[in-house]
């Protein structure tokens, strides 16, 4: 099937406020995160390299600076991408999560990676739940999607646990060494979110 990534129709949105639930917060990336971002990517490079094209080569301090600068120089303007940092009182940087307007008008896609030193602790699942909730707070957004390569089983676990529905797959050129070139696509509809496993997870974390 044709991926919604091929849609030429743009969608801009205002940045949601910081989201939190229980032990985890998701906040917008800021200039002071540059050294933390560089350290996290460096520590996680072998973990990220199979799935992230930008991690296939040596990651530099300049690359971290460019990413953060692109996110922070836009101020309060409407954007097509917002990068959030999952964190808590003990750890100010646990990975990177993005809201991306690249799957058609009225939809946002969540992309993510977690610092390898903090994987298997529920960071990805809870952070993705927070950003799903944040996405539905944006006027006009009625669906949220998560896409991943079919071979990336760890990424697949996140939408499964949150109650996203699989909507199909499409062939695409592999971009990273571990990819097989089949993109799996998951979707959460706004009308389904309140009763979803993800919304229940947030409610439990906030009790």
PEQUIVEN-V275267 format. One record per residue. N is the residue number from 0. RES is the residue in one letter. SS is DSSP state (helix for helix, strand for strand, loop for the rest). PSI is psi in whole degrees, 0 to 359 (none if undefined). D_FIRST is the distance of its C-alpha to the first C-alpha in Angstrom with 1 decimal. Layout:
N;RES;SS;PSI;D_FIRST + N;RES;SS;PSI;D_FIRST
This chain:
0;X;loop;161;0.0 + 1;X;loop;132;3.8 + 2;X;loop;144;6.4 + 3;X;helix;347;9.4 + 4;X;helix;335;11.5 + 5;X;helix;354;11.1 + 6;X;loop;132;13.0 + 7;X;loop;358;16.5 + 8;X;loop;118;18.2 + 9;X;loop;164;20.4 + 10;X;loop;123;21.9 + 11;X;loop;148;25.3 + 12;X;strand;157;27.1 + 13;X;loop;144;30.5 + 14;X;loop;126;31.0 + 15;X;loop;159;31.6 + 16;X;loop;170;34.9 + 17;X;loop;139;35.3 + 18;X;strand;146;34.1 + 19;X;strand;152;36.0 + 20;X;strand;119;36.3 + 21;X;loop;237;39.0 + 22;X;loop;359;39.4 + 23;X;strand;142;36.4 + 24;X;strand;151;36.0 + 25;X;strand;119;33.2 + 26;X;strand;157;34.7 + 27;X;strand;144;33.7 + 28;X;loop;147;34.3 + 29;X;loop;169;37.6 + 30;X;helix;323;39.7 + 31;X;helix;351;41.6 + 32;X;helix;351;38.5 + 33;X;helix;306;38.4 + 34;X;helix;327;40.6 + 35;X;helix;319;38.9 + 36;X;helix;313;35.4 + 37;X;helix;316;36.7 + 38;X;helix;317;38.5 + 39;X;helix;317;35.5 + 40;X;helix;317;33.1 + 41;X;helix;316;35.9 + 42;X;helix;332;36.6 + 43;X;helix;7;32.9 + 44;X;helix;317;31.9 + 45;X;helix;327;31.7 + 46;X;helix;324;29.6 + 47;X;helix;332;27.2 + 48;X;helix;321;27.0 + 49;X;loop;339;24.3 + 50;X;loop;342;21.8 + 51;X;loop;114;23.0 + 52;X;helix;322;23.1 + 53;X;helix;345;26.2 + 54;X;helix;358;28.0 + 55;X;loop;342;27.8 + 56;X;loop;176;30.9 + 57;X;loop;127;34.1 + 58;X;loop;133;33.7 + 59;X;loop;163;36.5 + 60;X;helix;323;38.4 + 61;X;helix;323;37.5 + 62;X;helix;319;33.8 + 63;X;helix;318;34.6 + 64;X;helix;319;36.8 + 65;X;helix;319;34.2 + 66;X;helix;312;31.6 + 67;X;helix;319;34.2 + 68;X;helix;320;35.7 + 69;X;helix;331;32.4 + 70;X;helix;326;32.1 + 71;X;helix;345;35.7 + 72;X;loop;358;36.8 + 73;X;loop;351;34.9 + 74;X;loop;225;37.1 + 75;X;loop;16;36.2 + 76;X;loop;161;34.0 + 77;X;loop;143;30.6 + 78;X;strand;168;28.0 + 79;X;loop;0;24.3 + 80;X;strand;139;24.8 + 81;X;strand;130;27.4 + 82;X;strand;127;28.4 + 83;X;strand;151;30.3 + 84;X;strand;119;32.6 + 85;X;strand;136;33.1 + 86;X;strand;171;36.8 + 87;X;loop;185;39.9 + 88;X;loop;330;43.6 + 89;X;loop;325;43.9 + 90;X;loop;111;40.9 + 91;X;loop;354;40.1 + 92;X;loop;113;36.9 + 93;X;loop;358;34.5 + 94;X;strand;195;31.3 + 95;X;strand;135;28.9 + 96;X;strand;136;26.4 + 97;X;strand;146;24.5 + 98;X;strand;121;23.2 + 99;X;strand;129;20.8 + 100;X;loop;75;19.8 + 101;X;loop;14;16.6 + 102;X;loop;28;13.9 + 103;X;loop;159;15.3 + 104;X;loop;138;18.6 + 105;X;loop;6;20.0 + 106;X;strand;148;18.1 + 107;X;strand;145;19.2 + 108;X;strand;140;17.8 + 109;X;strand;128;20.3 + 110;X;strand;154;20.8 + 111;X;strand;154;23.8 + 112;X;strand;150;26.1 + 113;X;strand;137;29.5 + 114;X;loop;127;32.7 + 115;X;helix;336;33.1 + 116;X;helix;350;36.6 + 117;X;helix;20;35.3 + 118;X;loop;165;32.3 + 119;X;loop;31;32.5 + 120;X;loop;8;34.4 + 121;X;loop;7;31.8 + 122;X;helix;309;31.5 + 123;X;helix;318;27.7 + 124;X;helix;312;27.3 + 125;X;helix;320;30.0 + 126;X;helix;319;29.0 + 127;X;helix;326;25.4 + 128;X;helix;317;26.9 + 129;X;helix;318;29.2 + 130;X;helix;332;26.6 + 131;X;helix;314;24.5 + 132;X;helix;317;27.8 + 133;X;helix;320;28.5 + 134;X;helix;320;25.1 + 135;X;helix;352;25.9 + 136;X;loop;350;29.3 + 137;X;loop;124;27.9 + 138;X;loop;133;28.3 + 139;X;loop;348;25.2 + 140;X;loop;120;22.9 + 141;X;loop;2;21.4 + 142;X;strand;150;18.7 + 143;X;strand;139;18.5 + 144;X;strand;155;15.7 + 145;X;strand;127;16.1 + 146;X;strand;145;13.7 + 147;X;strand;159;15.1 + 148;X;strand;144;14.7 + 149;X;loop;330;14.7 + 150;X;loop;348;18.2 + 151;X;loop;82;19.6 + 152;X;helix;329;21.0 + 153;X;helix;317;23.4 + 154;X;helix;326;20.9 + 155;X;helix;330;19.1 + 156;X;helix;332;22.4 + 157;X;helix;303;22.7 + 158;X;helix;328;20.1 + 159;X;helix;313;21.1 + 160;X;helix;334;24.7 + 161;X;helix;352;24.2 + 162;X;loop;17;22.4 + 163;X;loop;152;18.9 + 164;X;strand;136;16.4 + 165;X;strand;129;13.3 + 166;X;strand;354;10.3 + 167;X;strand;192;7.6 + 168;X;strand;161;6.6 + 169;X;strand;153;5.2 + 170;X;strand;139;7.7 + 171;X;loop;160;10.3 + 172;X;loop;128;14.0 + 173;X;loop;139;16.3 + 174;X;loop;345;18.7 + 175;X;loop;159;21.2 + 176;X;loop;329;23.1 + 177;X;loop;355;21.9 + 178;X;loop;148;18.2 + 179;X;loop;356;16.3 + 180;X;loop;19;13.2 + 181;X;strand;115;10.7 + 182;X;strand;122;10.2 + 183;X;strand;138;10.9 + 184;X;strand;129;10.7 + 185;X;strand;151;13.7 + 186;X;strand;140;15.2 + 187;X;strand;126;18.7 + 188;X;strand;147;19.7 + 189;X;helix;322;23.2 + 190;X;helix;338;24.6 + 191;X;helix;344;23.8 + 192;X;helix;314;25.2 + 193;X;loop;329;28.9 + 194;X;loop;8;28.8 + 195;X;loop;165;26.4 + 196;X;helix;327;27.6 + 197;X;helix;315;27.2 + 198;X;helix;323;29.5 + 199;X;helix;323;31.9 + 200;X;helix;316;31.9 + 201;X;helix;317;33.0 + 202;X;helix;318;35.6 + 203;X;helix;320;37.1 + 204;X;helix;334;37.3 + 205;X;helix;353;39.1 + 206;X;loop;none;41.6
